[in-house]
Amino acid sequence: MSVKIYYPTVFQKEENGYSVWVPDIEGCVSQGETVGEATENIIDAIGLMLETYADHGVDIPAPSAPETIRTGENQFVSVVAFDPAEFDEKYSTKAVKKTLTIPKWLNIMAERSNVNFSAVLQEALMKKFNLTH
């Protein structure tokens, strides 16, 4: 079970759709044609911003209480749930090192043929799970 972070977000009705931002995360903005699309987009934006914070050793900002967020005309506050594990599963392309064992004779053949072991394993796993690049 992963721990979700609940951030208050501000939605602003625009002529076409909604702008949305997270006051607690500077520069975390997005938009969408519907409230649902804007919500999904801001969740992705939160993930990208928090990933950048982590890469730079910056602490993840704590969510404010929703009632402390001030809104203007055509704006409203909604709380969105960000699930770091779900985001990572959906978007992570970071490589992980795996140790594996193959027969020596197969290793010799593969090395003589300049086989990229990582590429072969990735291709095999993608095929096994019926995934495409």
N, C-alpha and C positions, 0 to 999 in steps of 0.2 A: 504494500500500500504506500503510495507516495503522498507527500505532504504538499497541499496546494497553498498558494499565496493568493489572498483576496485583495485586489487593488480597486479602490474607487476610481472610476473613469468619468470624464465629462464628455457627453455627447452634445453636439450642436447641430440642429436641423439646418441644412443648407438648401439652396434652390434645387439641387439634385443630390439627394442622399444626406449623409451625415459625416461630419468630421468628428474625430474622437481622440482624446489624449489622456495620459495618466499624469496627474499633477505631481505625484511622488517621484516620477522618473523623467528627469529633464530630457527633452527632445523625443520622448516616446509619443508619437502621433501616428494616426492612420485615418482611414475613411472607408466608406462603403455606401452602396446604393440603398441598403436597408439597415435597420438596427442590427439584425442578425449578422449580416455580412461585415458591418463595421466592428461588431463584437469579435468575430473570428479574426479579423485583420489586426485588431489591437492586441489580442492574445499573442499572435505571432510576433508583433512588434515588441511586446514585453519580453518574449523569449530572446529575441535578437539583442535587445538592450542589455538584459541580464547576462547573456553569454559574453557580451563585450566587457561588461563590468568584471566578470570572473576572469577573463583573459588578461585584464589589466590590474588584477588584485584589488579592485574597488569593492567595498562592501555593498551588498544588495540593500537598497533602501526599504525601510519598513513601511507598510501601508498606513496611510492616515485613516482616521475615523471618517466615514462617509459624511457625517453631519457637519464636519469642519470645512468641507469643500463648498466654496461659494460659486454660484452660477449666475449667468446673465440671461438676457432674453433669448428664447429659443434653445435653451440649454437644460440638460438634466443630468443628474448623477446616477450611475449604475455601478454596481460592484461586479467585477469579472473575476473568475477563478482561473489562475494560471497554475498549471501542473508541470513542474520542471521535467519530471520523468517522461510524461507524454510528449512534451515538446522535443526532448532529446531523442526519443524513439522515432518521432516523425521526421526530424530534420538533421540529426547528427550525421556528419560525414567523416568525423574524426576516426582515424584508423586505430585499431587496437591490436596489440601484438598477441599472437597465438603461437603456442609451441605445439608441434605435432610430430608424429612419428610415421615414417614410411619405410618400406624395405630398402636396404642399401642398393640393390641392383636397380631399383626404380629411380632412386636419387641420382645414381651415376648416369643413367640414360637421360634423365631430365636435365641435368647440368650440362651434359654434352650437347644437348639440343637448345641450350640457353633458355630453358623454360622459366617464365616468371611465376614462381610458386604462388605468390599472392593473387595474381590475376587468375590463375587456374582455379584456386580455391573460391574466389569470389564468383567466378562464372558458374562453377558447379553448385554453389549455394543458391545463387539466383535461379538457376534451372530447377533445383530441387523444390524451391518454394514458389515456382511459377511467377517470378518477378521479372520485370524488364528494367533496363537502365533508364 
